[in-house]
Amino acid sequence: MKVDKLLYVEWIDPVGPHDEWTKISKVIKSGTALIRSVGFVARDDEKVLVLIPHVNDEQKDCFGDITIPKGCIKKRRVLKCPT
């Protein structure tokens, strides 16, 4: 599979869960974080966007993939990929 569409995405990531016993007052104050990601588009459908930031020369292997639910995406922009 060839990946050649490079994308910049701003998306909302929920903060949590906490990995230890946590005061409820702290949990109530939890919010979200605006995340900025750049990567090659591996999948883009009605439910999710999958980005992969690292691809080998043969484009057979990748590392660092992330699946972002479409409802969390606030901004996206196609970037020019150097040739």
Order of alpha helices (4+ residues) and beta strands (2+ residues): beta-alpha-beta-beta-beta-beta-beta-beta
